[in-house]
C-alpha cells in the first residue's frame, strides 16, 4: 500500500533540488542522496569544485560516505564490530554561499502541472479540399496524366465526404477502391507519394512483392494495415480513415504453372479480399509481424480506401490478342501488327484481360475503378525536366548555385535528353540516369576553378559532338597608374 502511494506521489509531484530549488523538469535527472534528499547535477558539480578549491582531497571526499570499522574493547560482544562513520570536518564550506545565498527549501517535491488535454478535432466536411484543388496541387509535381489525376482527386474527395458525413440516413455510401495501371516510369507511385504529402490523412505505401500466404516466411496480409497504423501514430480511429496504396500489385497474379505451390500469388489475392471489402483485422501495435511479443489491436477496414497499382508487363500482348480476333485475310482483313507501336495500349484494358493475366474475379470485383496512365511522350519528358517543383534541372541548378555557378540548358539539349530516354523504355527513370552521365564531368571540374560563372548545356554536348559553353565571372579590370 505504501509503495502504491509513493508511486502515485511520484506521478503527481516532481523532485526539486535541495539547494537551488529548481524542479526536475528544468534541471534534468536529479541525484538521489537518500531520505527524499535530491541535488541537481549542477549544484553537485559546484559543491565538488568548491571543496577541491578549499583543500579537500578527492580521497577525503570519498571518506565522507566510507564507513570505518572500529572495535569497542569494552562492552558487550554484540556491540563489538559496529560500524561508525567518520566524516571530515567540512564546516568551512557554506553551500548557501556557493549558490549565491539561496536558502534551503522546506519542501523536496513540487506539484506537477496537469497536462492540458487538447480537444479532439471534429471532422469538418467543409474543410475537405475540392477535387479541382487536389488536382491543382498534383499539377505542381506531376506532369500530364490528366485523367489519372482527375480520377484520384474525385475518389479521395468522395472518401473524405463519406467519412465526414457518416451514417446520417438510411443510404450507405460504399467506398470505391481503385486499380491503377500504367507502364513503368509513368508516375504511378510518385502520384500517390505526392498525394500523401498534400493531404492530412494517414497514408501507407506497401509493396505486394513481399506478401505471402499465412504461415510462410514473408509479410502477412495484415502487415499492410500495420503500416497504416504506424503512419497514424498507433491511433486506431485515424488509421480507420486512412488510405493504403499497394504497389506492384501485378506481382501477385496467378502463376501459369500450376505444378508448384503458389504462396505469393493467388493465395495472397484471396487473403486480401477481406481487407478490400471491409472487415475487422487484428494487427500488432508497433511491429509488422504477429510473432513479435507485442499487444494486438483490432482495426476495421470498412472506411479505408485502397489504391492498387502495377505495371502489368505482358498485359499488352493479351490486349492485342483480344483486339486481333478479326480475320487478317479478305476485304475486311486487319493487320496483325496494327497495335504493336501503340504506346497507350493499356488504356484499352478490360476486366477480361485482367482475368487472363492472372487476377481472380473476386479480387477485380472489389476494385470497381480501373484506369490506366498514359505512356510518356517526348514533350512530356521535356516538361518533366523543367516544369515540376522538384524538377531534375532545378535540382542541379540549386547544387551549382551553392558554388555560385549558374546552370542553363538549351531547349535542343532537353529534347536530346528526352529522345535518349525514349530509347531506354524505362519512362521518367531514364532521365536521371542520362543527366547523371553528362553532368559528372561538369560537377567534377567546376569546383577546381573559382572564376567559372555559368555553364550552358548544348545539344552537341549531349550527343558527344561538342562541349558545354563555360563563361567566366565578370572581372573588373584594374587601371594602372601609368595609364592614368
N, C-alpha and C positions, 0 to 999 in steps of 0.2 A: 504494500500500500504506500509506503514511504517512497519507494522507487518510482511509482507511478506519479505521485505528487511532485517529485523532483523533476521528472520528465515534463510534466505539464508546466512547471515553473520555468524550465529552460525554454520551452516554446513561447511562453508569454513574456519573459524577461530576457534581456541580454546583459552580458557582463560589462562592467566598466573598470577602467584602470584605477588601482588604489591610489596612485599618485597624481596623474594628470586629469583624472575624472572624465576621460573620453570614453564613449561606448565602443563596443567591439565592431560595430558597423563602420566606424571611422578609422580605427587603428589597425584592424586586421585581427588575426588569431591572437588570443591572449595566452600568457604563460601562467598556468595554474600553480600557485605556490602552496596550495592546501588550505583547508578551512575556509573556502569561498574567498580566498585572498588571491587576486589576479593582478598582474602587471603587464602592461603592453611591452612590445619589443623595443620601442624607442626609449622608454623610461629605464628598462633593464640595461640597455647599452650605455645610457648616460650614467647610470649608477656604477657600472663596472669601470667606465673611464674615469669617474671621479675618485673611486677607490684606488685605482692604479696611480693616479697623479698624487694621492696622499701618501704614497709609500708603502701601500699594502701589496704584497706579492701575490702572484697567482696561486701559490700553494696555500697562503693564508685564507684566500677566498674559498678554496676547496675545503679547508678545515672547518668552515662555518657550518657545514652540514655533515661533516665526517665524525662519527662517534668515536670516542676514546674510551677504551675499556679500562676500568680501574677496579682492583680487588680491595674490598674492605677487610682489613685484618681483624677488626673487631666486629662483634655482632653475630647474628645467626648465619648458618651456612647458606640459607636460602637467599640472604641479601648479598652474598658474595657473587662476583661476576656481573653485577648490574652495570649497565652502560650509562655513562654520563657524557654529555656533550659539552665540550669546551669551545666557546665562540670567542674569537679575538675581540679586543676592545676596539669598537669602531664608533665610539661616541663622538669622535672628532668630525664625523660626516653628518651633515644636516641635509636630508633628502629634500626638504622643502626649499632650501637654498639652491639646490641643484636645478630644480624645475621652476625657478622664478617665483618662489614664495607661495606656491599653491598649497592649500591646506589639505588635510587628509579627509577624504569623503566619509560621510556617515553611512552610506549605503553602498553595497557592492553590486547591485543589479539595477538595471534601468528598464522600464517597461517599453516593449517594442511597440512601434506604431502599427496599428492594424492596417493590413493591406487593403487598399481601396479596390472593391470589386467593380470591374468595368462592366457596364451594362452591355448585354449581348445585343449586337446589331441585328435588327429585324430585316428580313429580306425585302427590299423595296423593288416593286415591279417597275416603277418609273425610272429607276437607276439602270435598268438594263440597256446596254448600248444597242441602237437600232442596227439592222443589217447593213445599211449603207455606211454607217460609221465604222463597223467592224471591217468591212471591205476596204474602206479608205485607209485604215491603219495597216492592213495587209499589203496594200499597194505600195507603201513606202519601202517594203522589204522584198516582196516577191514580184517579179516581172511576168506579165502575161497571165495565163491560166484564169481568164475572167470567169468562165463557167464554174470552175472548181471553187474559186473564192466566193462566188455567189451562193453556191450550194452549202458551203461550210458556214458562211455568215448567217444564212437563214436557219440552218439546223441548230446552231449554237443559240441564236436568238429565241427560237421556239423552246429550246431546252431550258433556258433561263425562265421564260414565261411559264412553262409547265411547272417548274419548281416553285416559282413565286406565287402563283395563284392557288396551287394545292387543289384539294378536293372540295371545291365550293358548291358544286351541284352534282347532279347525277351523271353528267358527262365526264368520263375519264379520258384524259389525253394520253395516248400512247407515245412512247419515245421512238425516235427514228434513228436507229443505228445506221452507219454509213460504211460502204466499201469503196475504197479509192484505188483506182488502177492507173498505171502510167509507166512509161519506160524509165530506165534507170537515169538518174541525174536530172529529172524534170522538176523536182522540188516538192515531192510528197512529204518527206519528213521535215524539211525546212518550213513548209507551210504550217504544220502543226506546232513545231517549236516556236515559230513566231507568234502563233495564236496563244501559246502558253504565256509568253511574256506580256501580251497585250491585255489579257483577261485576268481578273482577280478570282480565279476559280482553281481548285486543286486539279492538276493535270499530271498524269503519269504516262510515260512513254516506255512501253515494254517491247521486247523482241520475241517473236514467236519461235525463233530457231532454237532457243534453249528450253522450250516447253516439252515435256514428255508425259507419258501416261502415268497415272498414280502408281507408285510402287517401284518406279525405275529411277536410276540416277539422273538428276536434272531438276529443273524447276517444275513445281506443281502448277496446276491451272490457277490455284488461289494466290500464287505469288504475284500475279498481275494486280490483284486487289491489295496485296500487302504494300506494293509500291505506291499505290494511290493513297493508302492510309498514312504512309510515311510522308508523302507530299503534303498531306493535310495536317501534319504535326500530331498524328495519332488522335485526331478529333474525328470520331465516327460520324457525327452529324454533317461535318463539312465534306468528308470523304463520300458520303452517300449522295452528294450533289455535284460530284466531280465529273471529269472527262478522262477516258482511258483511250490511248492510241496504241494499237498493236501493230507494229511494223513487221515487214517480211511475212505477211500472213499467207503468202503463196507457198512458203516452205513447209506448211503442214498439210499440203494436198495429199490425197490418197495415192500411194505409190502404185505404179503399173504392175510391178512384180508382187504377186500375192503369195509367193512361197515363203517369205520371211516375215517375221513379226514386225508390224508397223507401229512402233511405240511412239513415234513422233509425227504421225500423220493423221489418219482417220480417227484414231482414239483421242487425239487432242481436240479435234473438231467436236467430237461427241461430248467431251468434258466441258467445252466452252459453251454448250447450248444453255446450260442453266445460268451462266453469267450474263449472256446476251439478253435473255428473256426477262430475267429478274428473279432472284431468289436470295435467301439468307445463307451467307457463306461464313464459315469460321476461319479466321486468319490470325496468325501470330502477330503480336504487337512488338515492333522493334526488330523483327527478323523476317527473313524471306523463306524460311523452312519451318515446317511444323515439328521437325525433330528437335529443334532447339528448345531448351528448358525456359520458355518464356510464356507469359499468360496469353490466352486466346480471347478474341473478341468476335462478335457477330456483326457483319456488315450486310446490309440489304442493297442489292444491285439493281433494284427496280428503277431508281432515278439516276443511275449512272449512264452517261452517254458513251457509247463505244464507237470508235473510228478505226477501221481496219484498212491497212494499205499494203500494197505489194506491187512488184514489177511484173509478175506472172510471165516469166520467159517461156516461150513456146506457145503461148496463147494465140499469137498471130497466125501460126500455122493452122490451128483449129478453126479460127475465124475464116481464113482463106479457103479451107476445105469446105466449110459450110457455104460460102459465097460462090464457089466454083462448081456447084452442083449442076449448073446449067450445061447443056451439051456444048462441046467445043467444035462440032462439025455442022455445017449447013449454013443456011442464011441467018439463023438466029444464034449462031455459034459465038462463044465468048472465049477470050484468050485466057490461058491458064496463069500467065504471069501478069495479069491485069493489076493485081493488088500487091505485087512484090515490092514496089517502090513507094507504097503509101505509108507515110510516117505516122499517120493518125489512124491506123487500123484498129487500135484498141477502142476507139470511140464507137465502133460498131458491135461491141461485145453484147452478148445476151446471156440470160441465165443458163441456157442450154450449153453455151460454150464453157461457162464456168464449171458445169457438171462434168463435161467431158475432160476438163483439165484435172479434176480430182477433188473438187469441193462437193461435199454431200448436200443434198437438197435441204435438210433441216437447218444446216448452217447458213446457207444462202437465204433461206426464208426469213431468218432473224436479222438480216441486213437489207431492209427494204430500199434504201437509197444507194444505187450503184452508179458511179460516174467515173469518167476517165480524164486524165490530164493529157493535154496535147504535147507532142514532141517539140523540142526546142528547135527553132529555125535560126538562120544566120542573123537576122535582125534582132531576135530575142536575145541571142548570145551577146551581141554588141551592147544591147541595153543593160544586160546583167553586169557587164564590165564597168559601167559608169553611172547608172541611174540609181540603184538601191542605196539606202542609207549606209549599209555596210558593204558597198561595192569593193571589188578587189582592187581596182585602180585607186580608190580613195584610201585604202589601207596602205598601199605602197607610197602614196603621196604623203601620208602622215609620217611614215617611217623616215623618208628622206627629209621631211620638214624638220625633224629633230636634229638633223645635220645641217640645217639652213640651206637646203638644196630644193629647188622647185622641179617637180617631175610633170611633164606633159606627154601626151601620146596622140599622134595623128589619127584621124579617122580611118585612113587607109591601114594603119597598123592594127587598129581594133578589128577591122574586117579580116585582116590576115590571121589574127588570133582565132576569130570565130570560124574561119574556114578550116584551120587545123583542128579545132575542137570537134567539128562535124565529122572529120575523118576518123577520129578515135571512137565515135559512137558511145560515149560514156556521159553525154549530157554536159551539165554545167561543171561537173567534177573535172573535166579535161581542161577547163580554163585555168585553174590553179596550177596544174602541172606544167602547162605551157609557159605561163608567166614566170614561174619559179625558174624555169630553164634559162630564159634570156635575161632575167634580172639578176642572176647570180654574179656575173662579172661586174655589173654596174654597182651592186651593193658591196662588192669587194674592193673596187678601185676608188670609189668616191671618198671614203674616209682618209685615203692617202694624201689627197690634195685639198687643202682648205680654200683654194682660190676658185673651186668649181661652184658656180651659182645656180645653174639649171641644166637639166638633161631632157632632151626631146627624143622620144622613141619613134622611129620611122618604119615604114613597111619593109624597106631594104634590110634593116637590122633583124626583123622578124624572119625574113626569108634567107638570112645568112648571105646576103649580097652586098651589105654595107654595114655601117656602124651608126651608133647614136650621135646626135648633134649635141655637143657639150659646149656650154657658154661659161666664160669666167665672170667673176664678180666685177662690178663697176669700180675700178680703182682710180681715184682722183690723182692725176699726175702732179708731182711736186715741182714747182718752179724754182730753179737755182738762182743764186744771187747774181751770176753773170748775165742771165737772160733778162733780169730786171734792169 
